[in-house]
Amino acid sequence: MENIYLLGLIAGVCTALGAVFLFIKKQWTDRSLAIFLGLAAGVMVAVVVFDMLPSALLCDYRGAIAGVFGGILLLLFLDRCILQRFSAADSLIGLGYLIMLGIALHDLPEGMAIALGNEMKARTGMVIALGIGVHNIPEGMAIAAPLIMGGMKKTRIFIQILLLGLITPLGTIIGRAAVVSMPQFLPFLLGFASGIMIYLVLFQLWPQARFKNRKSRWWGFLAGILIIFTATFI
């Protein structure tokens, strides 16, 4: 049973690995940022369309829909009350933290999914953990990109993203405990996280990427979808 917790931990740490990959690149341009913001948008769209929403809707469509609207309303509130307080020079820092929030809220139910899959078959839990770990890498890159461009120190970025990665194994622990007592909450959580990511893509990531480089964002977007599609179906 301890193996499933280890798998959750490894999948979560892959988020910080994505940030490390991003640190290797020394020089940044608007085109580079557009590609990575597009990558983040593609990853989020693919996770929602191929994974989270279908699972949530099949289990409890009412709970899933309620979660989607709840997630959108939360980000709308945060956008108006928090992001608007950042100056123009710091807007990328605000965007980075909003991306971090969206990913944090969907990492929790994903960690739970690892545990729930393991209840059906140990191999299923392992495959889910592998898929989550793969797409956590570009998610870490998606968080780090605007924070780096906003001038935040790489050490601080790495520590924050590493701590964020611990949410996935936390979700695995919660999922293990929820298998019998409260499985009905998972559709709402998946819908909630989906709503958050839908908002981020439509009103933050895609407009920011367009501002940096309209054409280059599409390359990142297609790459993000391909990564998640491959991890989900192959």
PyMOL commands that set and color helices and strands:
alter all, ss='L'
color gray80, all
select helices_A, chain A and resi 2-24+30-81+83-85+88-120+122-149+154-165+167-181+183-212+216-233
alter helices_A, ss='H'
color red, helices_A
deselect
rebuild
show_as cartoon
